Amino acid sequence: VDPSLAAERLATPFTPLKITNFLDGSPQLTDRRRKLEALIIRDPSGVFSNEDNNYMGRTERHTRSIAKFVRLVELCRSAGGEIIHTPEFLTLAATISDDPMPTSLHWVMFVPNIMTLCDAQQQALWLPLCRDWKMIGCYAQTELGHGSNIRALETTATFLKESEEWIIHSPTLTSTKFWPGTLGKTANHAMVIARLIDGSGRDRGIHNFVVPLRSMEDHTLLPGVDTGDIGPKIGYNNMDNGWASFDNVRIPRRNMAMRFATVDEEGKYGRIGGGDGDAASKVAYITMMQVRAYIIHSSNEALAMACTIAIRYSCIRRQGYDADAEKKRNGNAPNEVQVLDYRQQQYRLLPLLAASYAIFFTGKHVLTRLKDIESQLVSGSTAITKTIVGDIHATTSALKSYATTFTADGIEDCRKACGGHGFLVASGLVELSQTYLQSCTVEGDNHMLPQQVIKVLLKLVGAVQSGDAELLKEYEPTDMNYLIKPLQDLVGSTSSQPTKSSFAFPTSAAETDFLDVSTLLRVFQHRTACLLLDVAVNLQSAMTTSTPQQAWNDSLLLMARTSRAHACYLLLRDFANGLNDERSNGSSSCLGKEEIGALTQCLTLLALYWMDQHLEDFLQIEALKPKHIPYLRKALLGVLTSLRPSAVGLCDARDFSDFRLKSSLGKYDGDVYPAIMESARKDPL
């Protein structure tokens, strides 16, 4: 092991393995994951080797990825014991192999759709076929002409009473399904999102239909289906994103997802249970929320991988000399300074590492909450109101928008922080960035999603302004409940400029005031409330002199800032709550005092970093005064200094193998320069 990395590990003030066990869920789950990884790395077939990825063409990589997945299924089926053949475990296996697989959306989107939106009889028919890989599905929603605007989708499903069939049709060029992953070559079925035209000719809006694309016998295209791959992309090129056009394709009546809506033999449309009507009508969007939650959670690993590469390399790479050390050496040549010892490098990388942990906690919270909401919805519970459904939509929209933007930018910052060698594909950062970039656009463009967030949050403002206590009770079990009290304080103020004393840093604030987590959370909480109220007031004022559309358009920039503020608070809150839970768990927790201490430093650093980055917001709401800024930045520097010895340990805790990182710069043993030269000598040019 490189001496620099060895020294870093000796200086780590906690046990990285304890954090590893916590992230996995238990020591047993860590062992299980490592066994599976060893099975993949040591597989004698050699199919999992990533050594030649950079020299393969797209077709070859796609074919190799299919071969990898076939082998994964074989391994999971044959290994027995703790290595089991389940969707969750196959997803873990695919993650470990760290090569995007064309089959991934089968389990991530197609199967969850069947489990959520199809009735028991349909599930009994289709799920066994899905598990046996006879039925391989994709999720076909996005069209050539429409993406985020789901209501404008053009594909139609028209009921034909005479034969009790649906006619799936693409009436225009822009109605062509375009972008769905797995559609181009791999899938033989699609969950097609189409406008339902019932037996009376009435358009009932978008619904889900299981449409066969290719034969399950020989994979040939079925009559009326025209489909293919959309071509090379910036990244994620193992995935066969595809297009599909339907020319009056006929499918049985029961191929409509019928858990919450039905069309009978006569073509009569009806809805089935699901809580209050508005909430039930939104169940069709549950898959999009599930995928957004998955994207949010997976962002933590992508960012952590980039940080691991950049931080390890920054400990090995040395540049410049310490003038004081040079004097003490009596003329002997001093050692060069580790790049990570420069404050600028710490400021670039350590907040990103902290954010990767924050995204882990929030991703876990969102997935758990969404699973609970889904289970209650499908059981017909009346406890899931339209307010709760709207809230999880706002939560996933805000977090997806901010977390993926932050992660994509963070990966690129990590690449730049590695200097010239970061520009090498062998750094591992180039493909990581190119593969991740799609997350900023898929399942809702990040610049469009804030509007969805604000539409929901403004309803809370209206409830607060109305003073209706019963209405406000509906918001108590939501993620936005933290806004109720500060909004009440702001709205209830008799002054035209509400007092900020309840959440502002005191006039006499010192550096220590910026190190208290509860104080920082309170300030972030009120930032969102103040910005949200500004949006509401601006809209109300603007609509007296302009149209609602123009008023809305003029407020979009402030809406984006408000959505960002909401996301930042949720990330910090979930991080803090997760650590508090572990403190409460005591000896039953995987984490000890030292591990919780290091993660608390990450939480504090992230809050201070965002406050420094978004300084305008905090000055605008008067939480900070200009004279506080030196104290903020002194506190920030102090936390960077305190966290510096933990940097490599926090990376090691993620337990990324060299096999997964695929990086000459981020190797666990730190043998960077021989690895770079070995990669260079392999190039066929």
Buried (B, 14 or more C-beta within 10 A) or exposed (E): EBEBBEEBBEEBEBBBBBBBBBBBEEBEBBEBBBBBBEBBBEBEEEBBEBEEBBEBEBEEBBBBBBEBBEBBBEBBEEBEEEBBBEBEBBBBBBBBBBBBBBBBBBBBBBBBBBBBBBBEEBBEBBBEBBBEEEBBBBBBBBBBBBBBEBEEBBBBBBBBBEEBBBBBBBEEEBBBBBBBBBBBBBBBBBBBBBBBBBBEEEEBEBBBBBBBBBEEEEEEBEEBBEBBBBEEBEBBBBBBBBBBBBEEBBBEBBBBBBBBBBBEEEBEBEEEBBBBEEBBBBBBBBBBBBBBBBBBBBBBBBBBBBBBBBBBBBBBBBEEBBEEEBEEEEEEEBEEBBBBBBEEBBBBBBBBBBBBBBBBBBBBBBBEBBEEBBEBBBEEBEEBBBBBBBBBBBBBBBBBBBBBBBBBBBBBBBBEBBBEBBEBBBBBBBBBBBBBBBBBBBBBEBEBBBBBBBBBBBBBBEBBBEEEEEBBEBBEBBBBBBBBBBBBBBBEEEEEEBEBEEBBBEEEBEBEBBBEBEBBBBBBBBBBBBBBBBBBEBBEEBBEEEEEEEBBEEBBEBBBBBBBBBBBBBBBBBBBBBBEEBEEEEEEBBBBEBBBBBBBBBBBBBBBBBBBEBBEBBBBBBBBBEEBBEBBBEBBBBBBEBBBBBBBBBBBBBBBBBBBBBBBBBBBEBBBBEBBEEBEEEEEE
